[in-house]
Amino acid sequence: MGNTADAGRARSLHASDFPYRSELLANLSALILLWDSPALQGEILAKSGETIDQQSHQTLRHLLAWGPMRPTALSEVLATGASHVSKIIRRLEGDGLVERTTDPSDGRATLIRLTEAGEAAARSVYALGDRMISEVIAGWSAADVRTYTELTERFVKDAITSADRMLERGLLPPEG
């Protein structure tokens, strides 16, 4: 079958591969699998001339979006273990992109925060994302982009509201 990236791309990337009754959910699943693939992200980064690996990119992106974080919180958002996050942090510290500080709310805890160079690197991560989405929608009309953006904003808002309800009651049907 070739290399690992080829194997990752050979997996389900079409909505029809997912047996949901909802065509929307099947399409979202295909998209998430594609864009969340470390193999695909790593290969795109390498071909883009990036010197920072995919997991470091994720870390920088989260720190810019959410601000300083404890290593345990980074472990959760990166879906990896504490020892692996420690390696990522050490790499980024070595590159001068993050630094450890004391958590002002708990002097015993450590926060990981972006340095000035780290913030610039994180902004370049977002610029790569902007280039990626620009390529995806290059053939779309401005009206289609606007409509899709408005519907996506609405979908995300409703998904967050629904997730809060599901966290309270699970996936039981609503009462009433």
N, C-alpha and C positions, 0 to 999 in steps of 0.2 A: 503494500500500500504506500510506500514512500516514507516521508518523515512524519513526525508527530503533528505538525501543523496541518498536513493533509488529512490525517486521521481525524483531527478535531473538526475540520470543515466537512468531512464526509458524514458526520452525524446530522441529526435532525435540524435542518435550517429552513424547512418549508412548513407552512401552517398545516398542510395536509398530513404531516408526520405526527401531529399531536391529536389524539382522539377526543378532544373536547367537543361538546355540542356547540359551544360558543366559538364562532369564527374569529371574533375579536380576541378572545383569550388564546386561541391557537396562534394567531399572528403575533401577539405580544410575546408568547413563549418562544417562538422562532427568533424574534428580534433580540430578546434578552439573552438567549443562548449564544447567538452570534456575537453581540457586543460585549458580553461578559466573559468571553473566552480568553483566558490568559494567553493561549497559544496565538490566537489571532492578534490580540493587542500587542504582544511581544514582537511578532513578525512585522506588523505595521510600524511600530516604533523603530525597529532595527532598520527597515527600509527608508525611514524618514531621517536617518542619521542621528537619532537620539542616543545619548550615552547613558541615560538613566533608565533602569529596568522598569518593567510594568508595575511591580509592587511598590516601588519607590514613587512612581507617578501617582498611583492610587493614594499613597500616604500624603504626598504633597497636596493633592486635590482636596482631600478631607480636611487637612489642617488649614488650608486657605478658606474653605467654606465654613468650617465650624470653629475655627480658632484653636488655641492650645488644648491638647487632650492628654489624659493620662494614658500610659502604655496599655493598660487593660482595656480602655475604651477603643484604642486603635486596634487591638487584637479582635475586638468584637466587630468593628466595621470592616476590617480586612478579612474576617472569617478565617483567622489562623491563630496559632498558638503564641503564647507569650515569648517563648524562646526565639521564634521566627521573627516576631516584631522587634525584639532586641537586636537581631542581626540587621534588620532594615534600618532601624534607628542609628546603629553604629555606622553603617554605610553612609547614611545621610549626614550624620555628624562629621564624619571624615571628609565629606565633600563640602562642609561648611553650610549646609542647607537647613539644618535644624539644630536646636540646642535644648538642653534640659534646664528647667527652672523649677522652683518650689511652687507648689500649689498654694495660693494665698488663703484658700479656705481650709487647708489642712497642711500645715508645715511639714508633716511627715511624708507627704505624697509628692510625686514628681509629675510635672507637665512637660510635654514635648511641644515646642513652638518653632515656627519658622523664623529663620534669620532673614535679614534683608535679601540676601542672595537666594534663600529658599523661597521667599515670596515671589521674586522674579521668576524663578524656575517653575513655581506653581502656576503663575499666570501664563507661562508658556505651555503648560499642560492644558489649560483651558483653551488657549489659542489653537492647539492641535485639535481639540474637540470641535471648535468652531469651523476649522477647515474641513473636518470630517463631515459634519452635517451640511456644510455648503456643497460638498461634492454629492452627497445623497440627493439634495433637492435642487441641484443645478438646472434640471429641466422643468421645474415647476413654475407655474405663474405666481406672481406676487399674491394674487387673491387666494390661490390654493394654499400657499405657505401661511397666510394670515388665518384662513379658516382652520387649517390643521392645528396651528398653534393655539387658537382659541379653544378648539375642542379638546386638545391635549391638556391645556390648563384646567379646563372644567373636569376632565377625567381624573387628573391627579388630585384635585381638591376633593372630589367625591370619593376617590379611592382612599385618601387619608381619613376622611370622615367615617367611611365604612370600616376601615381597619381598626379604628378606635372602638367602634361598636362590636366588631368581631372579637377584639381583645377582652371585652366585657362579657360577652355571652357565647363565644365560640361561633360555630357555623350553623347554629340552630336557626330555624326560620323565625323571623320577628313575630312577637306576640301581637295578636290583634286580629 
